Amino acid sequence: MKIFGFSGYSGSGKTTLIEQLIPLITARGLSVSLIKHAHHTFDVDQPGKDSHRHRVAGCSEVLITSSRRWALMHELRGAPEPVLADQVKHMSPCDLLLVEGYKRERIPKLEVYRAQVGEPLIHPHDENVVAIATDANLDTALPQLDLNSPASIAEFILGYLGLDRKG
């Protein structure tokens, strides 16, 4: 399983770009999964639903299943946040695991950069950034990819990882 990350400040377009890349990659016959690191408290469950009520009541894990999907919610209950390697172990095998967030992990990453966000570049401080997807002209030796061309970004990622172009 190949792992490739995306880093960038909030509002830079990471989620939108990933959303555009997934169908381009899966159209080649490659299976893709994703781990997204969320900041602060988040909840995928809805108050009032049985699963939420059971979790709030004290369950450490609640698994919801149906004929179309299943989801496992695990409460840390004060335990330390797992590192990326621990979370990868929960994933089913796939050709490409995309990672949004986990900016300190030592995995190859694409920095998504928009000048209008007003934040500095990440790559000078992260040696794992292998290219930048941007809508600006930057002074860097790293490959610069047009943020508005998801097809060329997909080509770069697949080429960088040496993934076969199936399908």
N, C-alpha and C positions, 0 to 999 in steps of 0.2 A: 504494500500500500504506500503510495507516494503522498507526502504531506506538503502543502503549500499554503503560506499565510498571506494575510492582507493587513496592513497597518495604515493608519492615517487618523487624523483628528476628526472629531464629530462634525458632520456636515460636509465631509470631503467626497462622499459618494461611494463608500466601500460597499454597503449593502446593495445599492442599485447596480453597481458594477458586477458584483457576484451574481446577482439575480439575472443579469444579461449573459454572463459567462456559462452558467450551468447548462442551459439548453444547447449552447454551441458545443460544449464538451460531450454531453450525453448523446447528441446527434451523431457522434463518431463511434458510438457503441461503448463508451467508457462509463462505468458506474461512478457516481460522485456522491459524497456525503459531506456534511459540514458540522463543525463545532464552532459555536459563537460564544465568546466570552462576554457576558453582560456585566455591567458595572452596577454596584449597589444591589438593592433588593429588586427582584423581579418575580413575577408569578405567572405561570402558564395556566394555572387553574383558576376557576371562577368561584367567588364566594357564593355559598348556597348550594353548590353542587355536592353530591355525595362524596366525591373524592377529596374535595377541599375540606369538607367537614371532618372526614377521617384523618386527614393530615393535621388539621388544627387540633384535633383531639389528642394527637400524640404519636401517630404512626411515623416510623422512620422512613418507610417507603410505601408508596401507593402506586400500583400498576393498573392502568385503565386499558382495556382491550375491547376491540370490536372486530367485525369482519373486514374493516378497511385499514385500521391502524392500531398501534398500541403506544402507550407513553408511560414511562417510569419516572416518577418524581421521587427524589431522595432528599430528605431534610438533613442538613449537616448538624443541626442541634448543637452548635458550638464547636464542632470539630473543625480543623483547619481546612481551608479551601484546597481542593485537589489541584495538582499541577497538570499541565496538558498531557503528559505521558500517562497519567492515571486515567484521564478521561478518554484517551485514545483506546484504551483497553476495553471500554464499553461499546465501542463501535463495531458493527459487523464489517467483514472484509469488503473492500471496494478498490477501484483502481486509483481514485484520487480523493483524498480527504482535504477539504478546504478548511482553513482556520481563520476566523475573523476575530481579532483581538489577540490576547496573549502576546502582547508586543515585546515582552522580554524573553520569549522562547527562542531557542537557537534552531530555527527552521528557516528555509528560504522564504522570503517575503517580497511582496510587491507593495511599495508605498503608493497610496492614492493621495495625490496632492492637488489642491485647488488654492491658488493664490488668494482668491476672494475670502477664504476662511480666515486668513490673517494669522495663521500659525506658522512657525518655522518648519523647515524640513526635518524629518526624523532620521533619514539615512546617514547623515554624518556621524550620528551617535549609535547607529545600529549596523554592525558589519554584516548582518543577515539579510539586509535589503539588497535584492539583486537587480531591481529595476524600479522605475517610477512611472506610474500612469498619471499623466497630468494634462491640464489644458493650458499650460504655460511653457515658455522656453526657459530652461534652467541651466545654470552653470554647474554641470556635474559630469563626471566620467561615466556614470551609470547609464545603461540604456534608458531612453525616454520613450514612452509609449503614449499614443494619443488616447486620452481618457474617453474620447467619443468614438473610439473604434474597438468595440469589444472583440471583434473577430481577430484583429491583429494581436490583442492582448492574450486571447486564448491560444493563438499560435505560439506566442512567446513562451507562455507557461508550459504548454505541452512539449515544446522543443527543449526548454530548459530541463524539464524532468525526464526527457527521453521516453515519453509515453507514445506508444504506437498509435497511429491514426487508423483506428478500426472503422468498419462500417462503410 
